[in-house]
Amino acid sequence: MIIVLALAILAAGYYFSLAPQYEEIKRATLDAETARQELNKLVAISNNIKKSREEYGRLRADLQDVLRQMPEEKEVPGLLRQVSITAQESRLRGEVLRSEGRPGSRLLLGASF
């Protein structure tokens, strides 16, 4: 009888003392795993941001290179006139297009040889 009583006391002690601690450990382990997953997700986003910023910098530099190669806006009417004159001198036939907002500037389109 004493053995049964001792076993009952041990079982009750386990149930009231150790079982809640094991549940707390399980919850903490689950929380830690969730936090690890969230951290991995944030690290991936951070790496993506770095790559995107680098690509943005390269694209911006490329844009600046292209813009340097483009004629200035004030040069466009003259260039259009030169193209039209050259086409007329070459006796090309086509439609003459007037540049919007720029009186006197024309461009020869649809040229046929």
VMD Tcl script that builds the backbone (N, CA, C; Angstrom):
set m [mol new atoms 339]
animate dup $m
set s [atomselect $m all]
$s set {name element resname resid chain x y z} {
  {N N MET 1 A 0.806 -1.178 0.000}
  {CA C MET 1 A 0.000 0.000 0.000}
  {C C MET 1 A 0.869 1.269 0.000}
  {N N ILE 2 A 1.935 1.231 0.706}
  {CA C ILE 2 A 2.840 2.369 0.766}
  {C C ILE 2 A 3.455 2.595 -0.620}
  {N N ILE 3 A 3.730 1.539 -1.319}
  {CA C ILE 3 A 4.327 1.656 -2.658}
  {C C ILE 3 A 3.317 2.313 -3.612}
  {N N VAL 4 A 2.085 1.905 -3.530}
  {CA C VAL 4 A 1.048 2.476 -4.384}
  {C C VAL 4 A 0.863 3.954 -4.054}
  {N N LEU 5 A 0.898 4.272 -2.772}
  {CA C LEU 5 A 0.762 5.666 -2.360}
  {C C LEU 5 A 1.953 6.490 -2.848}
  {N N ALA 6 A 3.142 5.947 -2.788}
  {CA C ALA 6 A 4.341 6.635 -3.267}
  {C C ALA 6 A 4.256 6.853 -4.769}
  {N N LEU 7 A 3.795 5.833 -5.482}
  {CA C LEU 7 A 3.639 5.967 -6.931}
  {C C LEU 7 A 2.575 7.007 -7.277}
  {N N ALA 8 A 1.517 7.056 -6.512}
  {CA C ALA 8 A 0.459 8.040 -6.740}
  {C C ALA 8 A 0.991 9.449 -6.497}
  {N N ILE 9 A 1.808 9.616 -5.464}
  {CA C ILE 9 A 2.394 10.931 -5.174}
  {C C ILE 9 A 3.341 11.339 -6.292}
  {N N LEU 10 A 4.146 10.406 -6.780}
  {CA C LEU 10 A 5.057 10.698 -7.893}
  {C C LEU 10 A 4.276 11.068 -9.150}
  {N N ALA 11 A 3.229 10.339 -9.438}
  {CA C ALA 11 A 2.408 10.626 -10.620}
  {C C ALA 11 A 1.769 12.000 -10.491}
  {N N ALA 12 A 1.240 12.309 -9.319}
  {CA C ALA 12 A 0.622 13.615 -9.108}
  {C C ALA 12 A 1.672 14.721 -9.225}
  {N N GLY 13 A 2.849 14.488 -8.696}
  {CA C GLY 13 A 3.928 15.471 -8.804}
  {C C GLY 13 A 4.317 15.692 -10.261}
  {N N TYR 14 A 4.406 14.610 -11.013}
  {CA C TYR 14 A 4.721 14.728 -12.437}
  {C C TYR 14 A 3.635 15.526 -13.140}
  {N N TYR 15 A 2.401 15.177 -12.877}
  {CA C TYR 15 A 1.290 15.814 -13.573}
  {C C TYR 15 A 1.210 17.300 -13.239}
  {N N PHE 16 A 1.385 17.671 -12.000}
  {CA C PHE 16 A 1.237 19.063 -11.605}
  {C C PHE 16 A 2.517 19.883 -11.738}
  {N N SER 17 A 3.660 19.236 -11.797}
  {CA C SER 17 A 4.915 19.969 -11.820}
  {C C SER 17 A 5.635 19.857 -13.166}
  {N N LEU 18 A 5.894 18.665 -13.617}
  {CA C LEU 18 A 6.712 18.467 -14.818}
  {C C LEU 18 A 5.922 18.615 -16.110}
  {N N ALA 19 A 4.688 18.177 -16.136}
  {CA C ALA 19 A 3.896 18.256 -17.372}
  {C C ALA 19 A 3.762 19.699 -17.861}
  {N N PRO 20 A 3.458 20.673 -17.021}
  {CA C PRO 20 A 3.386 22.061 -17.498}
  {C C PRO 20 A 4.733 22.570 -18.015}
  {N N GLN 21 A 5.804 22.116 -17.397}
  {CA C GLN 21 A 7.128 22.532 -17.868}
  {C C GLN 21 A 7.415 21.963 -19.251}
  {N N TYR 22 A 7.038 20.699 -19.486}
  {CA C TYR 22 A 7.225 20.113 -20.818}
  {C C TYR 22 A 6.383 20.839 -21.860}
  {N N GLU 23 A 5.184 21.232 -21.480}
  {CA C GLU 23 A 4.336 22.002 -22.402}
  {C C GLU 23 A 4.973 23.358 -22.698}
  {N N GLU 24 A 5.538 23.967 -21.692}
  {CA C GLU 24 A 6.214 25.253 -21.881}
  {C C GLU 24 A 7.423 25.087 -22.808}
  {N N ILE 25 A 8.157 24.009 -22.656}
  {CA C ILE 25 A 9.304 23.733 -23.534}
  {C C ILE 25 A 8.825 23.524 -24.963}
  {N N LYS 26 A 7.738 22.795 -25.149}
  {CA C LYS 26 A 7.190 22.574 -26.492}
  {C C LYS 26 A 6.784 23.899 -27.132}
  {N N ARG 27 A 6.103 24.754 -26.358}
  {CA C ARG 27 A 5.693 26.058 -26.890}
  {C C ARG 27 A 6.903 26.918 -27.226}
  {N N ALA 28 A 7.906 26.911 -26.365}
  {CA C ALA 28 A 9.114 27.707 -26.614}
  {C C ALA 28 A 9.848 27.206 -27.854}
  {N N THR 29 A 9.893 25.885 -28.033}
  {CA C THR 29 A 10.539 25.309 -29.215}
  {C C THR 29 A 9.796 25.719 -30.479}
  {N N LEU 30 A 8.483 25.670 -30.434}
  {CA C LEU 30 A 7.670 26.071 -31.584}
  {C C LEU 30 A 7.856 27.566 -31.877}
  {N N ASP 31 A 7.876 28.384 -30.833}
  {CA C ASP 31 A 8.104 29.820 -31.016}
  {C C ASP 31 A 9.484 30.090 -31.613}
  {N N ALA 32 A 10.485 29.356 -31.157}
  {CA C ALA 32 A 11.845 29.533 -31.681}
  {C C ALA 32 A 11.906 29.149 -33.154}
  {N N GLU 33 A 11.233 28.082 -33.532}
  {CA C GLU 33 A 11.222 27.652 -34.937}
  {C C GLU 33 A 10.509 28.696 -35.809}
  {N N THR 34 A 9.400 29.216 -35.302}
  {CA C THR 34 A 8.685 30.260 -36.034}
  {C C THR 34 A 9.568 31.499 -36.194}
  {N N ALA 35 A 10.272 31.866 -35.150}
  {CA C ALA 35 A 11.168 33.023 -35.211}
  {C C ALA 35 A 12.313 32.779 -36.193}
  {N N ARG 36 A 12.848 31.555 -36.227}
  {CA C ARG 36 A 13.914 31.212 -37.193}
  {C C ARG 36 A 13.414 31.343 -38.617}
  {N N GLN 37 A 12.211 30.843 -38.863}
  {CA C GLN 37 A 11.636 30.945 -40.210}
  {C C GLN 37 A 11.433 32.401 -40.607}
  {N N GLU 38 A 10.941 33.195 -39.691}
  {CA C GLU 38 A 10.739 34.623 -39.954}
  {C C GLU 38 A 12.073 35.323 -40.215}
  {N N LEU 39 A 13.094 34.964 -39.453}
  {CA C LEU 39 A 14.425 35.539 -39.650}
  {C C LEU 39 A 14.960 35.183 -41.033}
  {N N ASN 40 A 14.823 33.922 -41.434}
  {CA C ASN 40 A 15.286 33.507 -42.764}
  {C C ASN 40 A 14.558 34.278 -43.859}
  {N N LYS 41 A 13.269 34.493 -43.657}
  {CA C LYS 41 A 12.478 35.241 -44.631}
  {C C LYS 41 A 12.970 36.684 -44.722}
  {N N LEU 42 A 13.239 37.302 -43.574}
  {CA C LEU 42 A 13.723 38.681 -43.560}
  {C C LEU 42 A 15.134 38.805 -44.144}
  {N N VAL 43 A 15.980 37.818 -43.904}
  {CA C VAL 43 A 17.326 37.826 -44.489}
  {C C VAL 43 A 17.233 37.746 -46.011}
  {N N ALA 44 A 16.331 36.899 -46.515}
  {CA C ALA 44 A 16.145 36.788 -47.967}
  {C C ALA 44 A 15.665 38.119 -48.541}
  {N N ILE 45 A 14.740 38.777 -47.851}
  {CA C ILE 45 A 14.258 40.083 -48.314}
  {C C ILE 45 A 15.391 41.100 -48.291}
  {N N SER 46 A 16.199 41.076 -47.249}
  {CA C SER 46 A 17.322 42.004 -47.141}
  {C C SER 46 A 18.312 41.804 -48.283}
  {N N ASN 47 A 18.617 40.542 -48.587}
  {CA C ASN 47 A 19.529 40.257 -49.700}
  {C C ASN 47 A 18.933 40.735 -51.018}
  {N N ASN 48 A 17.634 40.580 -51.172}
  {CA C ASN 48 A 16.963 41.027 -52.378}
  {C C ASN 48 A 17.030 42.546 -52.501}
  {N N ILE 49 A 16.884 43.238 -51.394}
  {CA C ILE 49 A 16.958 44.700 -51.417}
  {C C ILE 49 A 18.348 45.145 -51.854}
  {N N LYS 50 A 19.368 44.494 -51.336}
  {CA C LYS 50 A 20.738 44.848 -51.720}
  {C C LYS 50 A 20.941 44.653 -53.216}
  {N N LYS 51 A 20.484 43.513 -53.744}
  {CA C LYS 51 A 20.627 43.247 -55.177}
  {C C LYS 51 A 19.838 44.257 -55.997}
  {N N SER 52 A 18.633 44.586 -55.538}
  {CA C SER 52 A 17.802 45.549 -56.258}
  {C C SER 52 A 18.450 46.932 -56.267}
  {N N ARG 53 A 19.044 47.324 -55.167}
  {CA C ARG 53 A 19.726 48.622 -55.117}
  {C C ARG 53 A 20.922 48.649 -56.054}
  {N N GLU 54 A 21.669 47.555 -56.104}
  {CA C GLU 54 A 22.810 47.477 -57.023}
  {C C GLU 54 A 22.329 47.567 -58.464}
  {N N GLU 55 A 21.265 46.827 -58.786}
  {CA C GLU 55 A 20.728 46.872 -60.152}
  {C C GLU 55 A 20.207 48.264 -60.483}
  {N N TYR 56 A 19.544 48.896 -59.521}
  {CA C TYR 56 A 19.049 50.256 -59.721}
  {C C TYR 56 A 20.210 51.208 -60.039}
  {N N GLY 57 A 21.307 51.064 -59.317}
  {CA C GLY 57 A 22.472 51.902 -59.573}
  {C C GLY 57 A 23.031 51.689 -60.969}
  {N N ARG 58 A 23.106 50.419 -61.381}
  {CA C ARG 58 A 23.598 50.127 -62.740}
  {C C ARG 58 A 22.662 50.703 -63.797}
  {N N LEU 59 A 21.357 50.530 -63.606}
  {CA C LEU 59 A 20.390 51.054 -64.568}
  {C C LEU 59 A 20.445 52.580 -64.626}
  {N N ARG 60 A 20.619 53.194 -63.486}
  {CA C ARG 60 A 20.705 54.658 -63.455}
  {C C ARG 60 A 21.951 55.134 -64.207}
  {N N ALA 61 A 23.067 54.441 -64.031}
  {CA C ALA 61 A 24.296 54.793 -64.756}
  {C C ALA 61 A 24.099 54.593 -66.256}
  {N N ASP 62 A 23.439 53.496 -66.639}
  {CA C ASP 62 A 23.154 53.256 -68.061}
  {C C ASP 62 A 22.277 54.367 -68.634}
  {N N LEU 63 A 21.279 54.784 -67.866}
  {CA C LEU 63 A 20.398 55.865 -68.316}
  {C C LEU 63 A 21.191 57.146 -68.523}
  {N N GLN 64 A 22.091 57.448 -67.604}
  {CA C GLN 64 A 22.904 58.657 -67.744}
  {C C GLN 64 A 23.776 58.585 -68.997}
  {N N ASP 65 A 24.322 57.392 -69.292}
  {CA C ASP 65 A 25.124 57.226 -70.509}
  {C C ASP 65 A 24.280 57.484 -71.751}
  {N N VAL 66 A 23.081 56.923 -71.774}
  {CA C VAL 66 A 22.195 57.096 -72.930}
  {C C VAL 66 A 21.779 58.554 -73.062}
  {N N LEU 67 A 21.475 59.205 -71.948}
  {CA C LEU 67 A 21.069 60.609 -72.004}
  {C C LEU 67 A 22.192 61.504 -72.507}
  {N N ARG 68 A 23.432 61.159 -72.177}
  {CA C ARG 68 A 24.564 61.941 -72.687}
  {C C ARG 68 A 24.698 61.799 -74.199}
  {N N GLN 69 A 24.296 60.657 -74.738}
  {CA C GLN 69 A 24.405 60.416 -76.176}
  {C C GLN 69 A 23.275 61.080 -76.962}
  {N N MET 70 A 22.171 61.360 -76.290}
  {CA C MET 70 A 21.016 61.963 -76.957}
  {C C MET 70 A 21.298 63.429 -77.247}
  {N N PRO 71 A 20.726 63.942 -78.361}
  {CA C PRO 71 A 20.899 65.378 -78.621}
  {C C PRO 71 A 20.062 66.184 -77.622}
  {N N GLU 72 A 20.497 67.398 -77.396}
  {CA C GLU 72 A 19.724 68.269 -76.522}
  {C C GLU 72 A 18.434 68.652 -77.226}
  {N N GLU 73 A 17.425 69.012 -76.460}
  {CA C GLU 73 A 16.115 69.302 -77.033}
  {C C GLU 73 A 16.175 70.440 -78.046}
  {N N LYS 74 A 17.025 71.425 -77.791}
  {CA C LYS 74 A 17.121 72.552 -78.721}
  {C C LYS 74 A 17.764 72.148 -80.052}
  {N N GLU 75 A 18.476 71.025 -80.099}
  {CA C GLU 75 A 19.109 70.548 -81.327}
  {C C GLU 75 A 18.162 69.725 -82.205}
  {N N VAL 76 A 17.064 69.226 -81.647}
  {CA C VAL 76 A 16.169 68.315 -82.371}
  {C C VAL 76 A 15.577 68.939 -83.632}
  {N N PRO 77 A 15.034 70.162 -83.610}
  {CA C PRO 77 A 14.476 70.717 -84.852}
  {C C PRO 77 A 15.508 70.801 -85.976}
  {N N GLY 78 A 16.722 71.210 -85.636}
  {CA C GLY 78 A 17.773 71.286 -86.646}
  {C C GLY 78 A 18.116 69.914 -87.213}
  {N N LEU 79 A 18.174 68.916 -86.347}
  {CA C LEU 79 A 18.458 67.559 -86.815}
  {C C LEU 79 A 17.352 67.050 -87.729}
  {N N LEU 80 A 16.105 67.342 -87.369}
  {CA C LEU 80 A 14.985 66.924 -88.217}
  {C C LEU 80 A 15.044 67.605 -89.579}
  {N N ARG 81 A 15.405 68.887 -89.589}
  {CA C ARG 81 A 15.551 69.593 -90.869}
  {C C ARG 81 A 16.665 68.964 -91.709}
  {N N GLN 82 A 17.776 68.622 -91.068}
  {CA C GLN 82 A 18.890 68.015 -91.793}
  {C C GLN 82 A 18.488 66.667 -92.392}
  {N N VAL 83 A 17.742 65.880 -91.649}
  {CA C VAL 83 A 17.290 64.584 -92.156}
  {C C VAL 83 A 16.365 64.793 -93.348}
  {N N SER 84 A 15.449 65.738 -93.247}
  {CA C SER 84 A 14.509 66.003 -94.329}
  {C C SER 84 A 15.240 66.507 -95.568}
  {N N ILE 85 A 16.183 67.416 -95.382}
  {CA C ILE 85 A 16.947 67.958 -96.525}
  {C C ILE 85 A 17.766 66.861 -97.183}
  {N N THR 86 A 18.417 66.036 -96.367}
  {CA C THR 86 A 19.218 64.936 -96.914}
  {C C THR 86 A 18.338 63.983 -97.707}
  {N N ALA 87 A 17.156 63.694 -97.207}
  {CA C ALA 87 A 16.239 62.806 -97.908}
  {C C ALA 87 A 15.785 63.430 -99.219}
  {N N GLN 88 A 15.501 64.716 -99.197}
  {CA C GLN 88 A 15.076 65.388 -100.427}
  {C C GLN 88 A 16.205 65.420 -101.448}
  {N N GLU 89 A 17.417 65.647 -100.989}
  {CA C GLU 89 A 18.559 65.668 -101.890}
  {C C GLU 89 A 18.794 64.294 -102.505}
  {N N SER 90 A 18.475 63.247 -101.764}
  {CA C SER 90 A 18.653 61.892 -102.273}
  {C C SER 90 A 17.477 61.469 -103.152}
  {N N ARG 91 A 16.542 62.385 -103.354}
  {CA C ARG 91 A 15.352 62.170 -104.172}
  {C C ARG 91 A 14.493 61.018 -103.655}
  {N N LEU 92 A 14.402 60.938 -102.362}
  {CA C LEU 92 A 13.523 59.954 -101.752}
  {C C LEU 92 A 12.116 60.509 -101.764}
  {N N ARG 93 A 11.152 59.617 -101.919}
  {CA C ARG 93 A 9.759 60.038 -101.867}
  {C C ARG 93 A 9.149 59.487 -100.591}
  {N N GLY 94 A 8.350 60.261 -99.937}
  {CA C GLY 94 A 7.693 59.807 -98.726}
  {C C GLY 94 A 6.830 60.887 -98.129}
  {N N GLU 95 A 6.324 60.601 -96.987}
  {CA C GLU 95 A 5.455 61.542 -96.298}
  {C C GLU 95 A 6.302 62.456 -95.419}
  {N N VAL 96 A 5.959 63.710 -95.424}
  {CA C VAL 96 A 6.653 64.665 -94.569}
  {C C VAL 96 A 5.836 64.815 -93.295}
  {N N LEU 97 A 6.493 64.641 -92.157}
  {CA C LEU 97 A 5.834 64.747 -90.861}
  {C C LEU 97 A 6.367 65.965 -90.145}
  {N N ARG 98 A 5.462 66.808 -89.711}
  {CA C ARG 98 A 5.870 67.978 -88.946}
  {C C ARG 98 A 5.978 67.570 -87.481}
  {N N SER 99 A 7.048 67.981 -86.844}
  {CA C SER 99 A 7.257 67.675 -85.433}
  {C C SER 99 A 6.275 68.501 -84.610}
  {N N GLU 100 A 5.593 67.854 -83.673}
  {CA C GLU 100 A 4.596 68.545 -82.853}
  {C C GLU 100 A 5.254 69.595 -81.978}
  {N N GLY 101 A 4.679 70.771 -81.993}
  {CA C GLY 101 A 5.158 71.825 -81.112}
  {C C GLY 101 A 6.408 72.523 -81.605}
  {N N ARG 102 A 6.897 72.149 -82.757}
  {CA C ARG 102 A 8.105 72.770 -83.297}
  {C C ARG 102 A 7.817 73.239 -84.718}
  {N N PRO 103 A 7.405 74.474 -84.883}
  {CA C PRO 103 A 7.091 74.961 -86.234}
  {C C PRO 103 A 8.335 74.944 -87.110}
  {N N GLY 104 A 8.110 74.522 -88.351}
  {CA C GLY 104 A 9.198 74.526 -89.319}
  {C C GLY 104 A 10.053 73.275 -89.305}
  {N N SER 105 A 9.859 72.374 -88.355}
  {CA C SER 105 A 10.662 71.155 -88.345}
  {C C SER 105 A 9.844 70.048 -88.995}
  {N N ARG 106 A 10.456 69.372 -89.976}
  {CA C ARG 106 A 9.761 68.302 -90.706}
  {C C ARG 106 A 10.645 67.071 -90.726}
  {N N LEU 107 A 9.997 65.919 -90.886}
  {CA C LEU 107 A 10.721 64.653 -90.969}
  {C C LEU 107 A 10.105 63.859 -92.100}
  {N N LEU 108 A 10.930 63.289 -92.946}
  {CA C LEU 108 A 10.451 62.499 -94.078}
  {C C LEU 108 A 10.276 61.072 -93.618}
  {N N LEU 109 A 9.055 60.559 -93.718}
  {CA C LEU 109 A 8.757 59.184 -93.299}
  {C C LEU 109 A 8.217 58.399 -94.471}
  {N N GLY 110 A 8.264 57.110 -94.338}
  {CA C GLY 110 A 7.707 56.238 -95.371}
  {C C GLY 110 A 8.428 56.379 -96.690}
  {N N ALA 111 A 9.694 56.623 -96.625}
  {CA C ALA 111 A 10.459 56.857 -97.846}
  {C C ALA 111 A 10.553 55.599 -98.682}
  {N N SER 112 A 10.445 55.781 -99.985}
  {CA C SER 112 A 10.623 54.661 -100.905}
  {C C SER 112 A 11.751 54.997 -101.864}
  {N N PHE 113 A 12.507 54.018 -102.240}
  {CA C PHE 113 A 13.662 54.248 -103.098}
  {C C PHE 113 A 13.310 53.981 -104.535}
}
mol reanalyze $m
mol bondsrecalc $m
mol representation Tube
mol addrep $m
